[in-house]
Amino acid sequence: MGKVVLVTGVARQLGGRFVRRIQRDPAVDRVVGVDAVPPEHHLGGADFVQADIRQPTIARVLAETGADTVVHMDVTGTPLGSGSRTSVKETNVIGTMQLLGACQKSPAVRRLVVKSSTNVYGSAPRDPAVCTETTSAKSLPSGGFAKDTVEVEGYVRGFARRRPDVAVCVLRFANVLGPATDTPLASYFSLPVLPTVFGYDPRLQFVHEDDAIEVLRIASHEPERGTLNSGTFNIAGDGVLVLSQCARRLGRPTVPMLLPVVTWAGSLVRTLGVTDFSPEQIRLLTHGRVVDTTQMRETLGFQPKHTTAETFADFARSREPGLLPPAAVARAVDRIAALSRTGGGHTPTQSAN
C-alpha cells in the first residue's frame, strides 16, 4: 500500500496545485483534499471532502481516510471568497488546534507538514541582518496573519512533544509570488501607485509558487539519504530585492509617505477592500526581512529553481504594465541600489548571491 496524503486548504490555488502534483508521485496511493468550500479548480484524481477544520468533524475525516501523511496548507493571510479576517483567524488558529487534536488521536498519522511563514520573525529596526530558524523576534507580531503563524507554530510544537513518533516538518515560507498568487503583498504590488515609508527601502525575499509546491512535496515523503525531513526550515529564493527595485521592475511609481500617513493610508485602502495593508505588512515594507536558507539546502536537501529576482520577474510579467518604462528605469535604480548597499554596511554573503 502506498501513502495516503490528506491536504487541507485545497480550495485555494496553491493547495489545488499541490494536490495535483503530489498524486503523481509513485509512492502515493491516495490523496484526500479537505476544505470548507468546494474548489473551483479541478483536483485531478484526488478525493474531495467538504469539511471545516474548525469543527470536530475533521477527526472523523482523518480516521475514515486512514491518512498517514497530513499536509496543513490552510494557514493563510487572505480570506476565501466573501470571508472575513475573523474567519481567516479562526481557520488559522482554531482550525489548526482541531486538526492537531485529530492527528494526535490517529495512530495512522506518521508525518505532518505545516505551511508556515517567515512572518514569525516580525519586522523591527533592531532585527539581525539575516534571521535563522533559531532567531527570536525582537518584537512579537501584535496581530494579523503574523500573529496567527506564531500561535500556529506554538500548537505544532506542543503536538510534536505529545507525539514524538510523528515526523513534523514546519516550512517557513518567505513571500510566495507567481502568476497565480493571491496574497496581501501581491495585491499591494498590483496597486497603480505604491505607497512607501519615507526614508526606508526594505530588503525583501520571495519564493516562487512552483518552488513552494516542490518543497512541500519533498517534505511530505520519507527523507532521502543524507537529508532530514523534519524540523523547521526557512524557504526562500536566493538573493534579495529592495522595494525600490520591485517598484521599478513593475513600472509603478512610488509615493513616499511619513510612517503615520502610511498607517492612515493602509486603513483607508483596507476599508476600500483594495488590499490588506495591515500593520504587520507596513512593518515589513518599512524594515524588511531576510532569512538564512542554509538548513533548507543542507538538511532538507532542497534547492529552489528560481531566485528572488527571477520569482519577482515572473510575477511582474503576469501583471498589468505600470505607468513607467520598467526596463530602462530598473537598470538605473539597480545601479544606484547596488552602490548604496556597497557603501552602506555589510550585506550577507548568502543574500547577495
N, C-alpha and C positions, 0 to 999 in steps of 0.2 A: 504494500500500500504506500502511495506517495503522501506528500504533505497535504494537510487541509489548512488553508490560509483564510482567516477571517479579517476583512478590511473594513474599517469604519470611515465615514465621510466620503462615500463613493458618489454622492450627487454632485460633488464639485469636480471641476475639470481634472485637477491633479490626481484626485482619488480614482476617478474613472480611468485615467491613463495608466495608473499603476496596476489596477485590476486587469486591464487588457494585457499589460506586459507580463505580470507575474504568472498568469495562467499558461503562458507559452513555455515556461521552464519545465524541463523533463521531470524534475524531482517533485513537481506539484501535481497532485491528483485532482484537487477540487479547490475552487475559490468561492468564497461567500462574501458578497458585498452587503453592507448594512448602512442604512441612513433613514432619517425620519421622513424624508420625501423621496419619491421615485426620481431617479436621474433622468435628465433629458437626453443624455448621450447613451450609446449602447455600451454594454459591459462584456461583449464577446460571449463566451460560453460560461461565464460565471453565474452563479445563483444570486438573486437579489432578495433580501429580506427587509421589508419595511418595518423598522423598529427604531424607537427613540432611545438612545443610550442613556438618557437621563432617567429612564424608567427601569424598574427591576426586571422587566421582561428580557433585557439583554442577557441576563443569566440563563434564561430558558433557551434563547437562541444559541448561546455558546455551548450549552450542554447538548442540545439536539444535533448540532452540526458536528460535534466532536473535534472542533478545531484544535490543532496542536500549535499553531502559529497565529498570533494576533498582531496586526499592524494598525496602530491607532493613528489615523490621519485626521480625525475630526477635532483638531486643535487649531483654531484659525482666528484671524482678526477681523473678518468681514462676515456680515450676515448673509444668509442664502435667501434669495428672493425678497419677500417682504418682511423678513425677520428683523429684529431689533438688536441693539447692543446687549440688552438684558438677556435675550435668548442665546446670543453667542457666548456670553459669560457662563450661563447655566450649562450649555453644552460642553464648553471647555473644562469647567471645574467639576460640576455635579456629574456630568456625563462621564468624565474620567474616573471619578470615585466609584460610580456604579459599574463601569467596565472592569476596573481593577478588582472590585469585590467579586465580580463574576469569575474573573481569571483565577482569583485566589481559591475559589471553591471547585474549580475544574481541574481534576487530576490529569486531563489530557493536554493541557497547555504546557508547552515546553519552551516557547520563545515569545518574547514581547518586544515589539519595535514601536517606539513613540516618536512622532514627528514634533519636535520642539523648535525653539528659536533662539538665536543669539541675543534676543531681547532680554534674556535673563540677566545679562551683564549690565543692563541700563546704559545710559549715556550721560556722563558727568565730566566737568572740566578737569578733574584730577585723576581720571581713568588712565591706566597704563596705555602705552602706545599700541600694544598688542595684548589681547586677552587670551589666556589659555583656559583649558577646561577647569582648572582649579582656581581661577580668578574669582574673587568675591566682588560683588557690585559695591562701589563706593556709596551709591545712593540707590536703595532698592526702588524699583518701579512702584509708583503710587497708584496706578490704575491702568485700565485698558488691557489690551492683549498682553503687554509685557508682564503685568501683574499676574494675569492668568497663567502664563507659562511658568512663572516662579512657583505658583501653587501646584500646578500640574506636576512639575518635577519633584516637588516635595512628596506628593502622594505616590509617585512612582518609586522613589527611594524607599518609602515605607513598605510598599509591596515587595520590593527586592529583598528586604530584610525578612519579611514573613515567608517568602517563597524562594529560598536560596537555590532551589533546584531548577528554577526558570532562568534562562538566559535573557537578560534585559538590556536592550540597546536603545539609548536616547540620542537622537540626531538633532543637534542644534544648528538649524539652517540659518545662514545669512539671508538677506532679502532675495526671495526667489523671483526671477524675472524670465520672461519669454513671450512669444507671440500670444499665447492663450492665458497669460497671467492676469488674475483679478485680485489685486491686493491694494491696501491703502497707499503704498508707495507707488505702485503702477498708476493709480488714479491721480496721485499728485503729479507725476511726470507727464500725465496726459492733459494737464491744465494748459491753456494757451499761453499764460504768463505764470512763471514760478515765483511765489513769494519766498524770499530767503531772509536769514537773520543777518543784519548789518554787522560786518566785521568778522564773519565766520565763513569758512569754506571747508566743510567737514569731509573727512575721508570715508568712503563707502565701499562695501564689498557686495558682490552679487553671486548667486549660484543659478545656473541655467536650469529651467524646468526639466530638460532631458536628463541632466546630471542628477537632479533630485530623484527622479524615477529610478535611475540606475543604482544609486547608493541605497535607496530603500529596498531594492531587490537584493542587493548584496547582504544587507543586514538581516534579511528575512531567512537566509539559509544558514546552514552549518558553516562554520569558518573554514576557509581553505588553509592549507599548510602554511604555518608562519604568520597567520593572522588571528585576530580575536574579535568575534562579532558580538561582543557585549561590553558595556561601559557607556561613557558619554563622549560624544565626538562633535567637534566643530566642523561644519560643512560649508565651504566657500570656494569660489574660483580663485585662481592665482591673481595677485596684484590688487591694486585699489584704484578708484577714481575719486576725484574730488567733485563736489556738487557743481562747481562752475563748468567742469569738463562735461558732466552729464547734460547740463542745460544747453551748452553749445552744440553737442553732438545730436541733440534733439532739434536744434534750431529754435529754441524757445528763449525769449528774453526773460531776465530775472528782475525782480523788484526788491532790492534790499530794504528791509524794514527794521526798526528797533524792536527788540525782543517783546516788549509789551504790546506793540502793534501787531506783531506776528501772532501772538496769542489771541488777540481780539479777532484778527482775520481768520484764524483757524476756527474759532467758534462760529463765525459767520458762514464760512463755506461748509462747515459741518451741518449747520442749520438748513442750508440750502440743499443739502444732500449731494454736493459735488464730490466730496471726498472725505475720508476720515482723517482730519487734521488734528489728531489727538495730542495732548500734552507730551506723551512719550515720543510721538513722531516728531514733534517740534524739537525735543531734546536731541533726537538722532540727527536732525537737519541743522543742529547747532554745533554739537560736539563730535558727531560721527561715531563710528565704531569699527575696529579692525580686530579680527580674531586669528589666532595661530591654528594652522591646519596640519601640524606635524603628525598628530595622532591619527588623523583621518588617513594619511598616506602610509605611515609606518605600521600602525596597529590594525586599522580596519582594512588596509590594502586597497584604498580607492583613490584613483587619480581622475579628477574632473577633465572632461574633454574640452570644456570652454573656460577661458579665463574670465575675470570680471569684466574686462573691456569687451571681449567677444560676446559675452552674455548681454551686455547693455546694447551693443551694436545690433544684435538680433532683435532685441526688444524694440529699439528705435525704428527699425525697418517696418515693424508691424503697426506703427502709429502714424497718425496724420502728420504731414510735414509741418514744421513750425514756421514762424514768421521770418526767421533769419536763415541765411545760407549756411547750413551746418559744416560742410566740408571746409570751406575757406576759413570760417571763424574758429573752428575746432583746432586747426593746426596752430593758429596764433596763440589761442588760450592754452593749449597743451604746452607750448614752449615756455610761456610765462609761468604756468603752474610748476613745470619742472625746475625752472630757475629758482622759484620761491622755495620749493622743498629742499633744493640743494643747499641753499643758504640759510634755511630757517630751522635747522635742527636735524636730529637723527631720524632717518627713515628705515624701518625694519627691513632686513635683507629679504625676508620671505615676501613682504608686501610689495617690494619694488620689482619683483620678477615679472 
